């Protein structure tokens, strides 16, 4: 749970606004308190409703200033506007009284009121929501640096598929702490001697890319025998795991597959 909680708001007046930092929603990507990748991932800021006009940055003081009716309205807004950290109430049955429309809207006070077992249940369910928990075995002969990251969760927010693919090819450990943008990924491909293949045969050491009209949107590293090192997103809840080609094509439909090989 981030130390600062975000509350999304539409164009209605904000109650007790003096107790909170309020910014326009258009500043989410540039404001120093909301732009870090950990905040973006926790609150799934890329998926919020366009009806969001204002964002309240709260250290707990604003929430504490609300009446029970105002708090219920604030929670309902988070669900309606698509804020992250709004989970099914059935995950923590004891907190039924805290539910809004069958969901729990998390803030620091609610999280800290939960037992270790309840927190563990929420985290386990969230992991399943973020990504498929099933993984294939690591192929025999996989290099040590790949074995060290495979079939596990990385502790750093922001590490994405591009960083993992280039890490697998180069062993550059700094990539295990980075979010690699598309342009930097493409530069790393060419800089490390990778070129696009005309044929679709795949061998160990190849990098697969999936592209749409928006450009390359995903990449995975080939380990041979229809096995690929893959990470589906930039959150620490997205594991690094082994998948087959059918899984990749199912997860990234309507995209063009390309094979890149080091010359």
C-alpha atoms as an extended CHARMM CRD file, in Angstrom:
* protein
*
       263  EXT
         1         1  UNK       CA              0.0000000000        0.0000000000        0.0000000000  PROA      1               0.0000000000
         2         2  UNK       CA              1.6140000000        3.3200000000       -1.0470000000  PROA      2               0.0000000000
         3         3  UNK       CA              2.1560000000        5.8300000000        1.7410000000  PROA      3               0.0000000000
         4         4  UNK       CA              0.0720000000        8.3490000000       -0.2190000000  PROA      4               0.0000000000
         5         5  UNK       CA             -3.4270000000        7.2930000000       -1.2890000000  PROA      5               0.0000000000
         6         6  UNK       CA             -5.0670000000        8.6930000000       -4.4180000000  PROA      6               0.0000000000
         7         7  UNK       CA             -8.7840000000        9.4410000000       -4.5160000000  PROA      7               0.0000000000
         8         8  UNK       CA            -10.2490000000       10.1270000000       -7.9400000000  PROA      8               0.0000000000
         9         9  UNK       CA            -12.9620000000       12.7500000000       -8.2550000000  PROA      9               0.0000000000
        10        10  UNK       CA            -15.2520000000       14.0360000000      -10.9660000000  PROA      10              0.0000000000
        11        11  UNK       CA            -16.2790000000       17.7040000000      -11.2980000000  PROA      11              0.0000000000
        12        12  UNK       CA            -18.3160000000       17.7400000000       -8.0690000000  PROA      12              0.0000000000
        13        13  UNK       CA            -17.1290000000       19.8270000000       -5.0820000000  PROA      13              0.0000000000
        14        14  UNK       CA            -14.6260000000       18.0120000000       -2.8590000000  PROA      14              0.0000000000
        15        15  UNK       CA            -15.5860000000       17.8710000000        0.8210000000  PROA      15              0.0000000000
        16        16  UNK       CA            -12.9590000000       19.0260000000        3.3260000000  PROA      16              0.0000000000
        17        17  UNK       CA            -10.6460000000       19.9650000000        0.4900000000  PROA      17              0.0000000000
        18        18  UNK       CA             -8.4450000000       21.9940000000        2.8400000000  PROA      18              0.0000000000
        19        19  UNK       CA             -7.1610000000       18.7090000000        4.3260000000  PROA      19              0.0000000000
        20        20  UNK       CA             -5.8380000000       17.3720000000        1.0120000000  PROA      20              0.0000000000
        21        21  UNK       CA             -3.5780000000       18.1050000000       -1.9350000000  PROA      21              0.0000000000
        22        22  UNK       CA             -5.8060000000       18.3500000000       -5.0100000000  PROA      22              0.0000000000
        23        23  UNK       CA             -4.4230000000       18.3050000000       -8.5590000000  PROA      23              0.0000000000
        24        24  UNK       CA             -6.1050000000       18.2560000000      -11.9850000000  PROA      24              0.0000000000
        25        25  UNK       CA             -6.1890000000       14.7740000000      -13.4950000000  PROA      25              0.0000000000
        26        26  UNK       CA             -4.1600000000       16.0080000000      -16.4770000000  PROA      26              0.0000000000
        27        27  UNK       CA             -1.1680000000       16.4460000000      -14.1370000000  PROA      27              0.0000000000
        28        28  UNK       CA             -1.1080000000       12.7810000000      -13.0310000000  PROA      28              0.0000000000
        29        29  UNK       CA              1.7440000000       11.8480000000      -15.3490000000  PROA      29              0.0000000000
        30        30  UNK       CA              3.9240000000       14.8200000000      -14.4210000000  PROA      30              0.0000000000
        31        31  UNK       CA              3.2340000000       15.5220000000      -10.7430000000  PROA      31              0.0000000000
        32        32  UNK       CA              6.1620000000       14.3700000000       -8.5410000000  PROA      32              0.0000000000
        33        33  UNK       CA              3.8290000000       12.5590000000       -6.1190000000  PROA      33              0.0000000000
        34        34  UNK       CA              1.8470000000       10.6310000000       -8.7510000000  PROA      34              0.0000000000
        35        35  UNK       CA              4.2380000000       10.1180000000      -11.6730000000  PROA      35              0.0000000000
        36        36  UNK       CA              6.4650000000        7.3760000000      -10.1230000000  PROA      36              0.0000000000
        37        37  UNK       CA              5.7890000000        3.9820000000      -11.6810000000  PROA      37              0.0000000000
        38        38  UNK       CA              4.8900000000        2.4310000000       -8.2940000000  PROA      38              0.0000000000
        39        39  UNK       CA              1.9730000000        4.8550000000       -7.9270000000  PROA      39              0.0000000000
        40        40  UNK       CA              0.8460000000        4.3440000000      -11.5120000000  PROA      40              0.0000000000
        41        41  UNK       CA              0.8840000000        0.5660000000      -11.0880000000  PROA      41              0.0000000000
        42        42  UNK       CA             -0.8040000000        0.4950000000       -7.6920000000  PROA      42              0.0000000000
        43        43  UNK       CA             -3.7050000000        2.6880000000       -8.7590000000  PROA      43              0.0000000000
        44        44  UNK       CA             -3.7830000000        1.4960000000      -12.4190000000  PROA      44              0.0000000000
        45        45  UNK       CA             -3.7870000000        5.1130000000      -13.5460000000  PROA      45              0.0000000000
        46        46  UNK       CA             -3.7320000000        4.2050000000      -17.2410000000  PROA      46              0.0000000000
        47        47  UNK       CA             -7.2270000000        2.7050000000      -16.9200000000  PROA      47              0.0000000000
        48        48  UNK       CA             -9.0940000000        5.4320000000      -15.0300000000  PROA      48              0.0000000000
        49        49  UNK       CA            -12.2710000000        6.9170000000      -16.4470000000  PROA      49              0.0000000000
        50        50  UNK       CA            -12.1250000000       10.0520000000      -18.5760000000  PROA      50              0.0000000000
        51        51  UNK       CA            -14.7120000000       11.4620000000      -16.1970000000  PROA      51              0.0000000000
        52        52  UNK       CA            -11.9270000000       11.9040000000      -13.6470000000  PROA      52              0.0000000000
        53        53  UNK       CA            -11.3290000000       15.6340000000      -13.3130000000  PROA      53              0.0000000000
        54        54  UNK       CA             -9.4710000000       15.9290000000      -10.0170000000  PROA      54              0.0000000000
        55        55  UNK       CA             -7.1980000000       13.7320000000       -7.9330000000  PROA      55              0.0000000000
        56        56  UNK       CA             -6.8290000000       13.9760000000       -4.1610000000  PROA      56              0.0000000000
        57        57  UNK       CA             -3.3960000000       13.0510000000       -2.7880000000  PROA      57              0.0000000000
        58        58  UNK       CA             -4.0560000000       11.9600000000        0.7680000000  PROA      58              0.0000000000
        59        59  UNK       CA             -1.7420000000       10.9640000000        3.6090000000  PROA      59              0.0000000000
        60        60  UNK       CA             -4.7690000000        9.8490000000        5.6360000000  PROA      60              0.0000000000
        61        61  UNK       CA             -5.7390000000       13.2950000000        6.9140000000  PROA      61              0.0000000000
        62        62  UNK       CA             -8.3670000000       13.9080000000        4.2560000000  PROA      62              0.0000000000
        63        63  UNK       CA            -10.0190000000       10.5450000000        4.7400000000  PROA      63              0.0000000000
        64        64  UNK       CA            -10.1060000000       11.1040000000        8.5130000000  PROA      64              0.0000000000
        65        65  UNK       CA            -11.9030000000       14.4220000000        7.9940000000  PROA      65              0.0000000000
        66        66  UNK       CA            -14.8990000000       12.8630000000        6.2040000000  PROA      66              0.0000000000
        67        67  UNK       CA            -18.2520000000       11.9210000000        7.6400000000  PROA      67              0.0000000000
        68        68  UNK       CA            -19.4650000000        8.3690000000        7.0980000000  PROA      68              0.0000000000
        69        69  UNK       CA            -21.7280000000        9.5740000000        4.2820000000  PROA      69              0.0000000000
        70        70  UNK       CA            -18.9120000000       11.4950000000        2.5960000000  PROA      70              0.0000000000
        71        71  UNK       CA            -16.5870000000        8.4980000000        2.8820000000  PROA      71              0.0000000000
        72        72  UNK       CA            -19.1850000000        6.2160000000        1.3060000000  PROA      72              0.0000000000
        73        73  UNK       CA            -19.5100000000        8.6570000000       -1.6030000000  PROA      73              0.0000000000
        74        74  UNK       CA            -15.7250000000        8.8610000000       -1.9690000000  PROA      74              0.0000000000
        75        75  UNK       CA            -15.4540000000        5.0760000000       -2.0900000000  PROA      75              0.0000000000
        76        76  UNK       CA            -18.2430000000        4.8400000000       -4.6620000000  PROA      76              0.0000000000
        77        77  UNK       CA            -16.4160000000        7.3480000000       -6.8640000000  PROA      77              0.0000000000
        78        78  UNK       CA            -13.2450000000        5.2270000000       -6.8270000000  PROA      78              0.0000000000
        79        79  UNK       CA            -15.1470000000        2.1880000000       -8.0860000000  PROA      79              0.0000000000
        80        80  UNK       CA            -17.0480000000        4.1760000000      -10.7100000000  PROA      80              0.0000000000
        81        81  UNK       CA            -13.9410000000        5.9770000000      -11.9920000000  PROA      81              0.0000000000
        82        82  UNK       CA            -11.8110000000        2.8150000000      -12.1860000000  PROA      82              0.0000000000
        83        83  UNK       CA             -9.1620000000        3.4520000000       -9.5400000000  PROA      83              0.0000000000
        84        84  UNK       CA             -6.9160000000        0.5380000000       -8.6440000000  PROA      84              0.0000000000
        85        85  UNK       CA             -6.8300000000       -1.0460000000       -5.1710000000  PROA      85              0.0000000000
        86        86  UNK       CA            -10.5920000000       -1.6490000000       -5.2070000000  PROA      86              0.0000000000
        87        87  UNK       CA            -11.0190000000       -5.3680000000       -4.5280000000  PROA      87              0.0000000000
        88        88  UNK       CA            -13.9640000000       -7.7740000000       -4.1500000000  PROA      88              0.0000000000
        89        89  UNK       CA            -15.2810000000       -7.7170000000       -0.6090000000  PROA      89              0.0000000000
        90        90  UNK       CA            -15.3390000000      -11.5140000000       -0.5330000000  PROA      90              0.0000000000
        91        91  UNK       CA            -11.5490000000      -11.4310000000       -0.2950000000  PROA      91              0.0000000000
        92        92  UNK       CA            -11.8760000000      -10.2050000000        3.3170000000  PROA      92              0.0000000000
        93        93  UNK       CA            -15.3190000000      -11.3060000000        4.5980000000  PROA      93              0.0000000000
        94        94  UNK       CA            -14.7310000000       -9.7780000000        8.0400000000  PROA      94              0.0000000000
        95        95  UNK       CA            -14.7800000000       -6.2870000000        6.5230000000  PROA      95              0.0000000000
        96        96  UNK       CA            -18.2440000000       -6.5330000000        4.9860000000  PROA      96              0.0000000000
        97        97  UNK       CA            -19.2600000000       -3.3370000000        6.8010000000  PROA      97              0.0000000000
        98        98  UNK       CA            -16.5600000000       -1.4850000000        4.8290000000  PROA      98              0.0000000000
        99        99  UNK       CA            -17.8420000000       -2.6080000000        1.4140000000  PROA      99              0.0000000000
       100       100  UNK       CA            -19.2390000000       -0.3080000000       -1.2480000000  PROA      100             0.0000000000
       101       101  UNK       CA            -21.1540000000       -2.0470000000       -4.0250000000  PROA      101             0.0000000000
       102       102  UNK       CA            -19.5320000000       -5.3210000000       -2.9970000000  PROA      102             0.0000000000
       103       103  UNK       CA            -15.9780000000       -3.9740000000       -3.1520000000  PROA      103             0.0000000000
       104       104  UNK       CA            -13.3600000000       -2.8240000000       -0.6550000000  PROA      104             0.0000000000
       105       105  UNK       CA            -11.6980000000        0.4910000000       -1.4870000000  PROA      105             0.0000000000
       106       106  UNK       CA             -8.2560000000        0.3150000000        0.0710000000  PROA      106             0.0000000000
       107       107  UNK       CA             -6.4630000000        3.0750000000        1.9190000000  PROA      107             0.0000000000
       108       108  UNK       CA             -3.7950000000        2.9450000000        4.6360000000  PROA      108             0.0000000000
       109       109  UNK       CA             -6.2400000000        2.6930000000        7.5410000000  PROA      109             0.0000000000
       110       110  UNK       CA             -8.1520000000       -0.2190000000        6.0080000000  PROA      110             0.0000000000
       111       111  UNK       CA             -4.9550000000       -2.0810000000        5.0710000000  PROA      111             0.0000000000
       112       112  UNK       CA             -3.3970000000       -1.6150000000        8.4990000000  PROA      112             0.0000000000
       113       113  UNK       CA             -6.5800000000       -2.8790000000       10.1900000000  PROA      113             0.0000000000
       114       114  UNK       CA             -6.1780000000       -6.2850000000        8.5190000000  PROA      114             0.0000000000
       115       115  UNK       CA             -4.4090000000       -9.3200000000        9.9520000000  PROA      115             0.0000000000
       116       116  UNK       CA             -1.3320000000      -10.8320000000        8.2900000000  PROA      116             0.0000000000
       117       117  UNK       CA             -3.4810000000      -13.6810000000        6.9200000000  PROA      117             0.0000000000
       118       118  UNK       CA             -6.0090000000      -11.2380000000        5.4510000000  PROA      118             0.0000000000
       119       119  UNK       CA             -3.2700000000       -9.1770000000        3.8290000000  PROA      119             0.0000000000
       120       120  UNK       CA             -1.7110000000      -12.3640000000        2.4520000000  PROA      120             0.0000000000
       121       121  UNK       CA             -5.0670000000      -13.3960000000        0.9380000000  PROA      121             0.0000000000
       122       122  UNK       CA             -5.4620000000      -10.0270000000       -0.7800000000  PROA      122             0.0000000000
       123       123  UNK       CA             -1.9260000000      -10.1800000000       -2.2130000000  PROA      123             0.0000000000
       124       124  UNK       CA             -2.3610000000      -13.7590000000       -3.4480000000  PROA      124             0.0000000000
       125       125  UNK       CA             -5.6650000000      -12.9270000000       -5.1340000000  PROA      125             0.0000000000
       126       126  UNK       CA             -4.1780000000       -9.8020000000       -6.6770000000  PROA      126             0.0000000000
       127       127  UNK       CA             -1.2950000000      -11.8230000000       -8.1140000000  PROA      127             0.0000000000
       128       128  UNK       CA             -3.7870000000      -14.0990000000       -9.8500000000  PROA      128             0.0000000000
       129       129  UNK       CA             -5.6880000000      -11.0770000000      -11.1880000000  PROA      129             0.0000000000
       130       130  UNK       CA             -2.5180000000       -9.5860000000      -12.6630000000  PROA      130             0.0000000000
       131       131  UNK       CA             -1.2020000000      -12.6620000000      -14.4260000000  PROA      131             0.0000000000
       132       132  UNK       CA             -1.6450000000      -16.3820000000      -15.0230000000  PROA      132             0.0000000000
       133       133  UNK       CA              0.0520000000      -18.2740000000      -12.1580000000  PROA      133             0.0000000000
       134       134  UNK       CA              0.8180000000      -21.3810000000      -14.2400000000  PROA      134             0.0000000000
       135       135  UNK       CA              4.3490000000      -21.6370000000      -15.6140000000  PROA      135             0.0000000000
       136       136  UNK       CA              6.3630000000      -24.1990000000      -17.5550000000  PROA      136             0.0000000000
       137       137  UNK       CA              9.6320000000      -25.7130000000      -16.2700000000  PROA      137             0.0000000000
       138       138  UNK       CA             12.9180000000      -23.9890000000      -17.0110000000  PROA      138             0.0000000000
       139       139  UNK       CA             14.5260000000      -25.7640000000      -19.9920000000  PROA      139             0.0000000000
       140       140  UNK       CA             17.6040000000      -27.8640000000      -19.3400000000  PROA      140             0.0000000000
       141       141  UNK       CA             20.7320000000      -25.9220000000      -20.1370000000  PROA      141             0.0000000000
       142       142  UNK       CA             19.2120000000      -22.4760000000      -19.5530000000  PROA      142             0.0000000000
       143       143  UNK       CA             21.9750000000      -19.9990000000      -18.5900000000  PROA      143             0.0000000000
       144       144  UNK       CA             22.5060000000      -19.1780000000      -14.9170000000  PROA      144             0.0000000000
       145       145  UNK       CA             21.4570000000      -15.5230000000      -15.2700000000  PROA      145             0.0000000000
       146       146  UNK       CA             18.1240000000      -16.6180000000      -16.7240000000  PROA      146             0.0000000000
       147       147  UNK       CA             17.5490000000      -19.2300000000      -14.0300000000  PROA      147             0.0000000000
       148       148  UNK       CA             18.0480000000      -16.5090000000      -11.4380000000  PROA      148             0.0000000000
       149       149  UNK       CA             14.9800000000      -14.5310000000      -12.5470000000  PROA      149             0.0000000000
       150       150  UNK       CA             12.7070000000      -17.2110000000      -13.9860000000  PROA      150             0.0000000000
       151       151  UNK       CA              9.3950000000      -18.2840000000      -12.4410000000  PROA      151             0.0000000000
       152       152  UNK       CA              9.4640000000      -15.6210000000       -9.7620000000  PROA      152             0.0000000000
       153       153  UNK       CA              8.3440000000      -12.0800000000       -8.9850000000  PROA      153             0.0000000000
       154       154  UNK       CA             10.8700000000       -9.2490000000       -9.2030000000  PROA      154             0.0000000000
       155       155  UNK       CA             10.8670000000       -6.7890000000       -6.2710000000  PROA      155             0.0000000000
       156       156  UNK       CA             11.1400000000       -3.6780000000       -8.4650000000  PROA      156             0.0000000000
       157       157  UNK       CA              8.2080000000       -1.8470000000      -10.0350000000  PROA      157             0.0000000000
       158       158  UNK       CA              8.5980000000       -0.8680000000      -13.6720000000  PROA      158             0.0000000000
       159       159  UNK       CA             10.5940000000       -3.7980000000      -15.0750000000  PROA      159             0.0000000000
       160       160  UNK       CA              8.7960000000       -4.7200000000      -18.3100000000  PROA      160             0.0000000000
       161       161  UNK       CA              8.9870000000       -7.2470000000      -21.1380000000  PROA      161             0.0000000000
       162       162  UNK       CA             11.5230000000       -5.1950000000      -23.1040000000  PROA      162             0.0000000000
       163       163  UNK       CA             13.9210000000       -4.9990000000      -20.1540000000  PROA      163             0.0000000000
       164       164  UNK       CA             13.6270000000       -8.7440000000      -19.4910000000  PROA      164             0.0000000000
       165       165  UNK       CA             14.2280000000       -9.6670000000      -23.1470000000  PROA      165             0.0000000000
       166       166  UNK       CA             17.3640000000       -7.5260000000      -23.3950000000  PROA      166             0.0000000000
       167       167  UNK       CA             18.5620000000       -8.7160000000      -19.9830000000  PROA      167             0.0000000000
       168       168  UNK       CA             18.2460000000      -12.3280000000      -21.1660000000  PROA      168             0.0000000000
       169       169  UNK       CA             20.3260000000      -11.4920000000      -24.2370000000  PROA      169             0.0000000000
       170       170  UNK       CA             22.9970000000       -9.3740000000      -22.5330000000  PROA      170             0.0000000000
       171       171  UNK       CA             23.1190000000      -10.3030000000      -18.8000000000  PROA      171             0.0000000000
       172       172  UNK       CA             23.0210000000       -6.5670000000      -17.9350000000  PROA      172             0.0000000000
       173       173  UNK       CA             21.7450000000       -6.6730000000      -14.3460000000  PROA      173             0.0000000000
       174       174  UNK       CA             20.7820000000       -2.9900000000      -14.3530000000  PROA      174             0.0000000000
       175       175  UNK       CA             17.8670000000       -3.9440000000      -16.6170000000  PROA      175             0.0000000000
       176       176  UNK       CA             16.2770000000       -5.8040000000      -13.7020000000  PROA      176             0.0000000000
       177       177  UNK       CA             15.5530000000       -2.3830000000      -12.1970000000  PROA      177             0.0000000000
       178       178  UNK       CA             14.4380000000       -0.4980000000      -15.3130000000  PROA      178             0.0000000000
       179       179  UNK       CA             11.4090000000        0.2560000000      -17.4230000000  PROA      179             0.0000000000
       180       180  UNK       CA             12.6050000000        0.1570000000      -21.0280000000  PROA      180             0.0000000000
       181       181  UNK       CA             10.6230000000        2.2630000000      -23.4950000000  PROA      181             0.0000000000
       182       182  UNK       CA             10.0170000000        0.9960000000      -27.0310000000  PROA      182             0.0000000000
       183       183  UNK       CA             12.5920000000        3.3000000000      -28.6140000000  PROA      183             0.0000000000
       184       184  UNK       CA             15.3250000000        2.2340000000      -26.1720000000  PROA      184             0.0000000000
       185       185  UNK       CA             14.3950000000       -1.4150000000      -26.7080000000  PROA      185             0.0000000000
       186       186  UNK       CA             14.7960000000       -1.0530000000      -30.4650000000  PROA      186             0.0000000000
       187       187  UNK       CA             18.1300000000        0.7020000000      -29.9700000000  PROA      187             0.0000000000
       188       188  UNK       CA             19.2620000000       -2.1400000000      -27.6990000000  PROA      188             0.0000000000
       189       189  UNK       CA             18.2630000000       -4.6990000000      -30.3370000000  PROA      189             0.0000000000
       190       190  UNK       CA             20.3530000000       -3.0970000000      -33.0600000000  PROA      190             0.0000000000
       191       191  UNK       CA             23.1680000000       -2.2040000000      -30.6580000000  PROA      191             0.0000000000
       192       192  UNK       CA             23.5310000000       -5.8380000000      -29.6300000000  PROA      192             0.0000000000
       193       193  UNK       CA             23.5790000000       -7.1330000000      -33.1810000000  PROA      193             0.0000000000
       194       194  UNK       CA             19.9710000000       -8.2770000000      -33.5430000000  PROA      194             0.0000000000
       195       195  UNK       CA             18.3360000000       -8.0860000000      -36.9420000000  PROA      195             0.0000000000
       196       196  UNK       CA             14.8440000000       -9.0320000000      -38.0550000000  PROA      196             0.0000000000
       197       197  UNK       CA             14.6140000000      -12.4410000000      -39.7400000000  PROA      197             0.0000000000
       198       198  UNK       CA             12.6170000000      -12.9720000000      -42.9110000000  PROA      198             0.0000000000
       199       199  UNK       CA             11.8190000000      -16.5820000000      -41.9740000000  PROA      199             0.0000000000
       200       200  UNK       CA              9.6790000000      -17.5040000000      -38.9820000000  PROA      200             0.0000000000
       201       201  UNK       CA             11.8730000000      -20.3180000000      -37.6150000000  PROA      201             0.0000000000
       202       202  UNK       CA             12.8210000000      -19.7380000000      -33.9770000000  PROA      202             0.0000000000
       203       203  UNK       CA             15.9470000000      -20.8740000000      -32.1390000000  PROA      203             0.0000000000
       204       204  UNK       CA             17.2960000000      -20.3050000000      -28.6400000000  PROA      204             0.0000000000
       205       205  UNK       CA             18.6090000000      -16.7590000000      -28.2590000000  PROA      205             0.0000000000
       206       206  UNK       CA             16.0670000000      -15.1760000000      -30.5920000000  PROA      206             0.0000000000
       207       207  UNK       CA             13.8650000000      -12.3140000000      -29.4360000000  PROA      207             0.0000000000
       208       208  UNK       CA             10.2180000000      -12.3130000000      -30.5050000000  PROA      208             0.0000000000
       209       209  UNK       CA              8.3400000000       -9.0380000000      -30.9040000000  PROA      209             0.0000000000
       210       210  UNK       CA              4.6230000000       -8.4060000000      -31.2430000000  PROA      210             0.0000000000
       211       211  UNK       CA              3.5500000000       -5.2320000000      -33.0180000000  PROA      211             0.0000000000
       212       212  UNK       CA              0.3980000000       -3.3510000000      -34.0010000000  PROA      212             0.0000000000
       213       213  UNK       CA             -0.0970000000       -0.1050000000      -35.8780000000  PROA      213             0.0000000000
       214       214  UNK       CA              1.1400000000        1.5730000000      -32.6680000000  PROA      214             0.0000000000
       215       215  UNK       CA              4.5240000000       -0.1570000000      -32.9840000000  PROA      215             0.0000000000
       216       216  UNK       CA              6.1300000000       -2.9300000000      -30.9330000000  PROA      216             0.0000000000
       217       217  UNK       CA              3.9870000000       -3.6610000000      -27.8760000000  PROA      217             0.0000000000
       218       218  UNK       CA              5.5790000000       -6.8250000000      -26.4590000000  PROA      218             0.0000000000
       219       219  UNK       CA              8.7380000000       -8.9350000000      -26.5530000000  PROA      219             0.0000000000
       220       220  UNK       CA              9.8560000000      -12.3440000000      -25.2810000000  PROA      220             0.0000000000
       221       221  UNK       CA             13.1670000000      -14.2080000000      -25.2950000000  PROA      221             0.0000000000
       222       222  UNK       CA             13.4320000000      -17.6750000000      -26.8830000000  PROA      222             0.0000000000
       223       223  UNK       CA             14.9570000000      -20.4550000000      -24.7900000000  PROA      223             0.0000000000
       224       224  UNK       CA             14.4350000000      -23.1580000000      -27.4240000000  PROA      224             0.0000000000
       225       225  UNK       CA             11.9930000000      -26.0790000000      -27.7900000000  PROA      225             0.0000000000
       226       226  UNK       CA              8.9460000000      -23.7630000000      -27.8350000000  PROA      226             0.0000000000
       227       227  UNK       CA              9.8520000000      -22.1310000000      -24.5260000000  PROA      227             0.0000000000
       228       228  UNK       CA             10.0840000000      -18.3730000000      -23.9710000000  PROA      228             0.0000000000
       229       229  UNK       CA             11.0780000000      -16.0940000000      -21.1190000000  PROA      229             0.0000000000
       230       230  UNK       CA              8.1840000000      -13.6760000000      -20.6930000000  PROA      230             0.0000000000
       231       231  UNK       CA              6.9080000000      -10.8310000000      -18.5090000000  PROA      231             0.0000000000
       232       232  UNK       CA              3.4870000000       -9.4340000000      -19.3070000000  PROA      232             0.0000000000
       233       233  UNK       CA              3.6900000000       -5.9920000000      -17.7210000000  PROA      233             0.0000000000
       234       234  UNK       CA              5.6360000000       -3.4820000000      -15.6540000000  PROA      234             0.0000000000
       235       235  UNK       CA              4.2070000000       -4.3120000000      -12.2210000000  PROA      235             0.0000000000
       236       236  UNK       CA              5.9340000000       -6.3860000000       -9.5480000000  PROA      236             0.0000000000
       237       237  UNK       CA              2.7230000000       -8.4490000000       -9.6760000000  PROA      237             0.0000000000
       238       238  UNK       CA              3.6360000000       -9.5840000000      -13.2120000000  PROA      238             0.0000000000
       239       239  UNK       CA              5.9360000000      -12.6150000000      -12.8210000000  PROA      239             0.0000000000
       240       240  UNK       CA              8.8300000000      -13.5820000000      -15.0520000000  PROA      240             0.0000000000
       241       241  UNK       CA              7.7880000000      -17.0090000000      -16.2880000000  PROA      241             0.0000000000
       242       242  UNK       CA              8.2480000000      -19.6230000000      -18.9960000000  PROA      242             0.0000000000
       243       243  UNK       CA              5.4960000000      -19.8660000000      -21.6240000000  PROA      243             0.0000000000
       244       244  UNK       CA              5.0350000000      -21.4900000000      -25.0310000000  PROA      244             0.0000000000
       245       245  UNK       CA              4.3370000000      -19.7730000000      -28.3450000000  PROA      245             0.0000000000
       246       246  UNK       CA              0.6230000000      -20.5890000000      -28.2460000000  PROA      246             0.0000000000
       247       247  UNK       CA              0.3300000000      -18.7280000000      -24.9400000000  PROA      247             0.0000000000
       248       248  UNK       CA              2.1060000000      -15.6740000000      -26.3280000000  PROA      248             0.0000000000
       249       249  UNK       CA             -0.1230000000      -15.5840000000      -29.3820000000  PROA      249             0.0000000000
       250       250  UNK       CA             -3.2170000000      -15.9440000000      -27.2100000000  PROA      250             0.0000000000
       251       251  UNK       CA             -2.1160000000      -13.1460000000      -24.8790000000  PROA      251             0.0000000000
       252       252  UNK       CA             -1.1470000000      -10.7850000000      -27.7110000000  PROA      252             0.0000000000
       253       253  UNK       CA             -3.7830000000      -11.3780000000      -30.4080000000  PROA      253             0.0000000000
       254       254  UNK       CA             -4.1410000000       -9.3030000000      -33.5530000000  PROA      254             0.0000000000
       255       255  UNK       CA             -0.4610000000       -8.3800000000      -33.4940000000  PROA      255             0.0000000000
       256       256  UNK       CA              2.2930000000       -9.1340000000      -35.9880000000  PROA      256             0.0000000000
       257       257  UNK       CA              4.9670000000      -11.5550000000      -34.8250000000  PROA      257             0.0000000000
       258       258  UNK       CA              8.5940000000      -10.8960000000      -35.8100000000  PROA      258             0.0000000000
       259       259  UNK       CA             11.7430000000      -12.8870000000      -35.0240000000  PROA      259             0.0000000000
       260       260  UNK       CA             15.0100000000      -11.0780000000      -34.2420000000  PROA      260             0.0000000000
       261       261  UNK       CA             18.3370000000      -12.9170000000      -34.2370000000  PROA      261             0.0000000000
       262       262  UNK       CA             21.8360000000      -11.8550000000      -33.2980000000  PROA      262             0.0000000000
       263       263  UNK       CA             24.1380000000      -11.9550000000      -36.3020000000  PROA      263             0.0000000000
